[in-house]
Amino acid sequence: MSSAAPTPPRHTVAEDCATLRAAAERTHSESDRRAYVLDMVLVTHPERVSTDADYPDWTPGGERQ
């Protein structure tokens, strides 16, 4: 029996956007609605998300200079 965590299901961009759009339409919070719209931007434009390669010398939780 493997102790590895189960792999979450993969969703398509269209499915992710549909979920975010539905959530934005149901919320009564303007700030939540804006967050869902911004999430859709990141889902549809993954190149806008930074990666470890963007910060090669950064260590999470590292000491401040």
C-alpha positions as CSV (number, residue, x, y, z in Angstrom):
1,M,0.0,0.0,0.0
2,S,1.4,3.4,-1.0
3,S,1.6,6.3,1.4
4,A,1.8,8.9,-1.3
5,A,-1.0,11.4,-1.4
6,P,-3.6,10.9,-4.1
7,T,-3.2,13.0,-7.2
8,P,-6.0,15.5,-7.5
9,P,-8.0,15.4,-10.7
10,R,-6.8,17.5,-13.6
11,H,-9.3,20.1,-14.8
12,T,-9.4,21.9,-18.1
13,V,-9.0,25.7,-18.3
14,A,-12.6,25.9,-19.5
15,E,-13.8,23.9,-16.4
16,D,-11.8,26.0,-14.1
17,C,-13.1,29.2,-15.6
18,A,-16.7,27.9,-15.5
19,T,-16.3,27.1,-11.8
20,L,-14.7,30.6,-11.1
21,R,-17.4,32.3,-13.1
22,A,-20.2,30.5,-11.3
23,A,-18.7,31.4,-7.9
24,A,-18.3,35.1,-9.0
25,E,-22.0,35.1,-10.0
26,R,-23.1,33.7,-6.6
27,T,-21.2,35.8,-4.2
28,H,-22.5,39.0,-2.6
29,S,-19.0,40.3,-1.9
30,E,-17.5,42.7,-4.5
31,S,-14.0,41.8,-3.3
32,D,-14.7,38.1,-3.8
33,R,-16.0,38.8,-7.2
34,R,-12.9,40.6,-8.1
35,A,-10.7,37.9,-6.8
36,Y,-12.5,35.3,-8.9
37,V,-12.0,37.4,-12.0
38,L,-8.3,37.8,-11.3
39,D,-8.1,34.0,-10.7
40,M,-9.5,33.5,-14.2
41,V,-6.8,35.8,-15.6
42,L,-4.1,33.6,-13.9
43,V,-5.7,30.4,-15.0
44,T,-5.9,31.6,-18.6
45,H,-2.5,33.2,-18.6
46,P,-0.1,30.9,-16.6
47,E,2.9,32.8,-17.9
48,R,1.9,35.6,-15.5
49,V,2.6,33.4,-12.5
50,S,6.2,33.5,-11.2
51,T,8.1,30.3,-10.7
52,D,11.2,29.2,-8.7
53,A,13.2,29.9,-11.8
54,D,12.3,33.6,-11.5
55,Y,14.0,33.8,-8.1
56,P,16.9,31.4,-8.2
57,D,18.6,32.6,-5.0
58,W,15.5,32.9,-2.8
59,T,15.0,30.5,0.1
60,P,11.5,30.3,1.6
61,G,11.8,31.3,5.2
62,G,15.4,32.4,4.7
63,E,17.1,35.0,6.9
64,R,16.5,38.7,6.2
65,Q,19.5,40.8,5.4
